[in-house]
Amino acid sequence: MSSRIIRWALPAGACVAVLGVAVPAVAAPHGVAYLDPGTGSYMFQVVVGALLGVAVSVKLVWKRAWAKVTRRSHREPQQKDL
């Protein structure tokens, strides 16, 4: 049941995000084009955060895929030689 909700919620959330940005941009009159001086640093933070999020996701997927290839559990503790 939860996988159905997730499969439905992710595309719906993406559509809401796109519409949330596109509708005000199209509906706003041309006189509303002012950007606050802090907008550049905020956008930089958003881009850096998104890149770091993608990097962590790729790392997790890579670990899981490598564990399947080597037939080990990625949560299995490794033995250390003492």
C-alpha angles and dihedrals in degrees: 000000000000093000089058090052092049093048089051098039098053097058091040091052091050091051092050091049093050093046091046089060101033101047097054090043092054097038097047118099118245093254092069099080102115118130119198115235090245092057094087094055091045092052089048089054091049092051093046091047092050092049092049090048091052090048092053091047092051090048092053094046091047092052092050093046092047090049090054092048092050091038094236130124112248088219094052111112114240119233116244123209111237 
